[in-house]
Amino acid sequence: MTTKQELRDLVLKNVENTKELVEEIRKKEKVYSELNLDELENTGLIIKKGAWYFVPNMSKVPESFSVRVSEMKQEKEGIYVKIKKNSPLTSSLKKFEKLGY
């Protein structure tokens, strides 16, 4: 049988783990939000083609770029992607902030 103190300790541990998780999400969100699509275009790492971006060499784009990809297709000349305006972490952070984290 679990005592009240054991339950309190478990809740506190979960709160601390959640705080650590939210801190990690904030750090990653900062990196992803700093992704500059204009800069990637100017350097030729991505090329705007209507609603899509042509990516001549996927291994040369930053890791934060791939998180923002919402769709991807392979064509004869290479890879095309669609980009989300926000990182997927943005909505998660907003939910945690509403809960007081």
C-alpha positions in Angstrom: 0.0 0.0 0.0 1.3 3.5 -0.9 1.5 6.1 1.8 0.5 9.8 1.4 4.2 10.7 1.7 5.2 8.3 -1.1 2.4 9.8 -3.3 3.6 13.3 -2.6 7.2 12.3 -3.4 6.1 10.8 -6.6 4.1 13.9 -7.6 7.1 16.1 -6.8 9.4 13.9 -8.8 7.0 14.1 -11.8 6.8 17.9 -11.5 10.6 18.2 -11.4 10.9 15.9 -14.5 8.3 18.0 -16.3 10.2 21.2 -15.5 13.4 19.7 -16.9 11.5 18.5 -20.0 10.0 22.0 -20.6 13.5 23.6 -20.2 14.8 21.2 -22.9 11.9 22.0 -25.1 12.6 25.8 -24.6 16.2 25.4 -25.6 15.4 23.4 -28.7 12.5 25.8 -29.7 15.0 28.7 -29.5 17.3 26.9 -32.0 14.4 26.1 -34.3 12.9 29.5 -34.2 16.2 31.1 -35.2 16.2 29.2 -38.5 16.5 31.8 -41.2 14.9 30.6 -44.4 16.0 33.8 -46.3 19.6 33.1 -45.4 19.3 29.5 -46.5 17.8 30.8 -49.8 20.6 33.4 -50.3 23.3 30.8 -49.8 21.6 28.4 -52.3 20.9 25.7 -49.7 17.2 25.9 -50.5 15.5 27.3 -53.6 11.9 28.5 -53.5 9.7 26.8 -56.1 6.1 28.0 -55.6 4.8 26.5 -52.3 7.8 24.1 -52.2 11.5 24.5 -51.6 14.0 22.5 -53.7 16.8 21.2 -51.5 19.9 20.4 -53.7 21.7 18.7 -50.8 19.8 17.7 -47.7 22.9 16.9 -45.8 24.1 20.6 -46.0 21.0 22.2 -44.4 20.9 22.6 -40.6 19.3 19.9 -38.5 16.7 22.5 -37.3 15.5 22.8 -40.9 14.3 19.1 -41.0 12.1 19.7 -38.0 10.2 22.4 -39.8 9.5 20.2 -42.9 5.8 19.4 -43.2 5.9 17.5 -46.5 8.6 16.0 -48.6 8.7 14.6 -52.1 11.4 13.0 -54.2 11.6 14.2 -57.8 14.0 13.3 -60.6 16.1 16.4 -59.9 16.1 16.0 -56.1 14.1 16.6 -52.9 11.3 19.1 -52.5 9.9 20.1 -49.2 7.2 22.3 -47.7 8.0 24.2 -44.5 5.9 24.9 -41.4 5.9 28.5 -40.2 6.5 27.4 -36.6 8.4 24.6 -35.0 6.2 21.8 -33.8 7.5 22.6 -30.3 5.8 26.0 -30.2 2.3 24.6 -29.5 3.6 22.2 -26.9 5.4 25.1 -25.1 2.2 27.1 -25.1 0.3 24.2 -23.5 2.9 23.8 -20.8 2.9 27.5 -20.1 -0.8 27.5 -19.6 -0.2 24.8 -16.9 2.3 27.1 -15.2 5.6 25.6 -16.4 
